Amino acid sequence: DQQVKQNSPSLSVQEGRISILNCDYTNSMFDYFLWYKKYPAEGPTFLISISSIKDKNEDGRFTVFLNKSAKHLSLHIVPSQPGDSAVYFCAALSAGNEKLTFGTGTRLTIIP
Amino acid sequence: GAGVSQSPRYKVAKRGQDVALRCDPISGHVSLFWYQQALGQGPEFLTYFQNEAQLDKSGLPSDRFFAERPEGSVSTLKIQRTQQEDSAVYLCASSLSIGGLGNTIYFGEGSWLTVV
């Protein structure tokens, strides 16, 4: 039972354009959501997060949007840069629970 | 370095062999996590320690998997009688605080296990 889903295994975007990565979840107990970025042969690194009491969080080129009613979140990267090429994982936490539940990841390729 | 260190980075084990994977968390970090990432999948939670106490081992797939953190710092994940389905990257992560949000969790580079 995949509680966090990333339905696009890969995405290619032209440099300078907007990259939009999507994530859906099924567990209504999740109240905190995160995006991690992973380069080959490295561990995931935290990118940006959002609490369920918000619908948007912005950090530089990265913005995460949360639609609680649709149980959907998205990560926007604008403008996209070649260094953004990586696998992006959506993850979720529920209050009082230490463990992250991850999606299967989306491989983003930025085309120069 | 100052990050989470895991060893070995790569391990090839014959089916039936026992393996031990080591994690050195960031100094002073209270919380330690183990995740398993199969090829093409996201990391899946295995177990969680708060200091030396193993508070959650609900993700361990079978009794062949055992984790310990006897002195509240270094942790070892042991897999007995390895099977081919154990082939995965095993990620260790640590966090300074208890109940911290995921933005304070730091992952190691992982131990890549291949069972042949």
Interface residues (C-beta under 8 A of the other chain):
Chain A: V4 Q6 P9 Y32 L34 A41 E42 G43 P44 T45 F46 S49 F89 A91 L93 G96 E98 K99 L100 T101 F102 G103 T104 G105
Chain B: V4 S31 F33 Y35 G40 Q41 G42 P43 E44 F45 Y48 L55 D56 G59 L91 A93 G99 L101 G102 N103 I105 Y106 F107 G108 E109 G110
